[in-house]
Amino acid sequence: MKLMRGLLDLVVLQFLKANPMHGYQIISSLRKNFGVYFGPSTIYPLLSLMEENGYIKSHWDLENDRPRKVYSITDQGADLLNCTEESLTHIYRKLSIGTGRIQLNGNNLTLNGLNGNKKNLSRHLGNVEKEQY
């Protein structure tokens, strides 16, 4: 659960990247997608902090029966999300190579005889995406 809390702001940014949402929609999406419940006392302070930091913005939707504050991602929030996705992908790749396991098309493959060296890996797998380390 601690890992989920640490990534909660990134999950919220990912939801808002797809569509603007009000707080209850975010709470419902977290439960539906991850099977965890974060209540209003967790979500609304997080949304306020994210708005103060410039990662999201809000406006009041007065078109429905009751007014709702709708949140959307800002350019700064999208930049943070993209940077974090790239960092997590890089970490995942490093961990996969270091353990001798890599996932291809959803299947875990064991790479016997490889020491995690990128040169050896590209010799065995062919063209591997060039990365700067």
N, C-alpha and C positions, 0 to 999 in steps of 0.2 A: 504494500500500500504506500510506503514511503516513496518508492520510485514513481508511482502514479501521481502522487502529489507534486513531486518535483517536475514532472512533465506536464502537469495540468495546464499551465499557461500555453504551452506549445500545442496541446490538443485543442484548446479553445481557439487558438489562432488558425489551426487547420480547419476546424468547423467553419469559422468565419470567412476563411478563404473561399470556401464553397458557396456560402450564402450568408447574408446578414441574418442575425437571430436575436431574439429577446432572451432574457435570462432563463425563463422556464424552458424554452426550447433547448438551450445549452445543457441544462440539468437533465432533461429527458434524453438528449442525444448521448450524454455520458453513460447513462444507465443502459440504454439500448445497445450501444456499441461496445461497452466495456464491462457491463454488469456490476458497476459500482455506483453508489449514491453519494454525491456531493450536494449538500443542501444549500439553500439560499445564504446561510451564514458563512459558507465557504466561497460560493461562486460570486456573489455580489461585491464583496470586498476585493476579490481578485480582479473582477472587471473594472472596478474603480481604479485600482493600482495600474492596471494595464492601460487604461485611458490616460491617467496622469503621466505615464511614461511614453505616451504617444504611439503605442502599438495598435490601439483600436480607437474608434470614435463612435459616438452615439447620437441618436436623434429620437425625438418622441414621435411615435406613430399614433395619431389621434383619429385615424380612420375607422377603427373597430369600436366595439362596445365599451371597452375600457382602454385607456391609454397605456401603451407599452413602450419602454425604452428599448430601441433596437440598436444592436452593436454591429459594426463592420470593421474589417481590417484596414489599417492604413498602409501606405507605402513602407513606412518604417517597420511595421509589424510583418509585412510580407518579406522584407529584407532579412529580418531576424529569423523568420521561419525557414527561408531558403538557406541561410548560412548554417543554421542548426541542422537541417536535413543533410547538407553536404558533410558536416562534421560527423554526424552519426553514421552516415554511409561509409565514410573513411574509417571510422573506428571499427565498424562491423567488418569491413574488408580486411583490416589488419588482424582482427581477432580470428576471422575465418582462415586466413592464410597461416597465421601463427599456430593454429591448432591442427593444421593438416586437413581441415575440413572446409569445404566450400559448397555453397548451395547453387545448383544450376537447375532451372526450371522447376523449382520447388522440391528438388531431391537433394539430400545431403550426400556428397561424395567424399570418400576418404582418399587423400592424395598420398599414397605410400611412397616413401623414399624421398619426399621433398622436405627441405628444411625451412620452408617459408621464404626462401630466396626468390625474389621476383623473376630473376633471370631463369631459374629452373622452372618456375611456374609457367612462364610464357613458352618455354620450350615444350612443356608437356601439354599445354592447353591451346597453343597457337596464339593468335592475336589477343592480347590482354590489353584492356584500356590503359593507356599511358597516364600515369599519375605522377605528380611531383611530391616527393616525400621530404 
